Amino acid sequence: MVIEADVAVVGAGMAGVSVAYELSGRRSVVVLEQEGQAAYHTTGRSAAMFLQSYGGPEVRELTAASRAVFDEAGPLLKPRALVWVAPADQVSELSEMADRLPGLQPLTGPEAEAQCPPLRAGWCAAALMEQSAEEIDVLGLHQHYLGNARRRGARIVLGARVEAADHDGTRWHLFTEAGLVKAEVVVNAAGAWADQVASTLGAEPIGLKPLRRTAAVARASDVDPAWPLVADVGETFYFRPEGANILLSPADEIPSEPGDAHPDEIDVALALERVNEATTLRLRSVVTAWAGLRTFTADRNPVAGPDPAREGLFWLAGQGGYGIQMAPALAKLAAGAVLGESTVPGALSVQRWR
Ligand SMILES: Cc1cc2nc3c(=O)[nH]c(=O)nc-3n(C[C@H](O)[C@H](O)[C@H](O)COP(=O)(O)OP(=O)(O)OC[C@H]3O[C@@H](n4cnc5c(N)ncnc54)[C@H](O)[C@@H]3O)c2cc1C
């Protein structure tokens, strides 16, 4: 099989399908995914939150700029407040956060307990609430992008791992498990593999770090679905209702090689221990657990736009722990760069790693 397109996007996670959607209709697009299904890796494994108080200034700006798309694309968000809690030894971190993010509502310990009654009395010294935080229908957003990209003519080829590549001076030749793909432009949206894909294309890696994060769902009794997401400001755990159960994480960041991440029993146990210490939930029985790779650049900003040293190669990588909530704005930025209609701000550019 030989496929010819203007743009080949490598990866059909949230990054790949969102940029494919933005480009399709304007350019002929093919999305190449190594797995037999899209959204198999990190995109299918998130905690599904839209948090405007999470990440650095650039990430928060991209998140805020993405908000409208969630409404336009359908009912993809539902309210789920966020309470950043601080035990006594994290109070100074909480006041730094309060200074940085004056929009958050300060809560006393008892006020935080009133928002989330399972918090153990006296454990939380102070808290900050993001009342407008929301839960995302991640697969709904992914399907919105994938389905509409297809309707605009994009081809999605599964089982098409890009294994080798060369450039004939005009076009890329990508050698995949599904056949040869010829394209003028390649968008590298390969998540944890983005540095490897860059090497395959003869470009320099940018030092991406895939960090494994574990999540689990545990049985609990008397869960009120209106409880907020509770996260400690020192980022050692978070939990929220998931139906009649509790979703929880030890907020781990374990350096990993790109691959199919699996949860380690120790990390699941750590999550249970930390949540049980802060609450009266008495979580023991785990219904399911999973892990995914959150892939970061050294400054934790994503990277988008042209590779300055490799003609026809564009990046859309390093989405870390925010790749769902900021996908809409980041995809528009990346597509604008491919179309030559706009430039990517310096703080997100590939140049800063060269
Ligand atoms: C536990 C956890 C909780 C999270 N919570 C949130 C949250 O609440 N909110 C939020 O916004 N974000 C969250 N995230 C982060 C978010 O999930 C990621 O930032 C986002 O999914 C990254 O999307 P992606 O498309 O870059 O990567 P991926 O979804 O991993 O997609 C990359 C794709 O590229 C493909 N690929 C790689 N190499 C090749 C190749 N050579 N050829 C073809 N295909 C290739 C892979 O198979 C993969 O499908 C969380 C992540 C985890 C793990």
The ligand as an ORCA input file, in Angstrom:
! r2SCAN-3c Opt
* xyz 0 1
  C      -2.818      8.800     35.289
  C      -2.875      9.996     34.371
  C      -3.726     11.046     34.663
  C      -3.836     12.130     33.783
  N      -4.771     13.082     34.056
  C      -4.970     14.096     33.192
  C      -5.998     15.035     33.423
  O      -6.761     14.927     34.391
  N      -6.145     16.062     32.517
  C      -5.340     16.190     31.430
  O      -5.509     17.136     30.651
  N      -4.338     15.298     31.190
  C      -4.148     14.261     32.043
  N      -3.157     13.341     31.804
  C      -2.224     13.582     30.691
  C      -2.820     13.272     29.328
  O      -3.436     11.982     29.373
  C      -1.701     13.305     28.262
  O      -1.048     14.560     28.310
  C      -2.240     13.106     26.844
  O      -3.052     11.969     26.764
  C      -1.084     12.974     25.842
  O      -1.644     12.697     24.567
  P      -0.709     12.301     23.340
  O      -1.573     12.192     22.157
  O       0.457     13.218     23.318
  O      -0.087     10.866     23.760
  P      -0.655      9.389     23.532
  O      -2.095      9.310     23.900
  O       0.263      8.457     24.221
  O      -0.567      9.211     21.960
  C       0.660      9.024     21.280
  C       0.409      7.953     20.226
  O       1.528      7.851     19.357
  C       1.602      6.502     18.932
  N       2.951      6.241     18.411
  C       4.128      6.309     19.073
  N       5.159      5.995     18.242
  C       4.635      5.727     17.037
  C       5.186      5.348     15.783
  N       6.512      5.180     15.608
  N       4.343      5.145     14.731
  C       2.995      5.311     14.877
  N       2.418      5.663     16.068
  C       3.225      5.884     17.126
  C       1.308      5.731     20.225
  O       0.915      4.400     19.974
  C       0.210      6.578     20.844
  O      -1.081      6.093     20.520
  C      -3.028     12.216     32.626
  C      -2.157     11.166     32.338
  C      -2.090     10.048     33.174
  C      -1.188      8.913     32.813
*
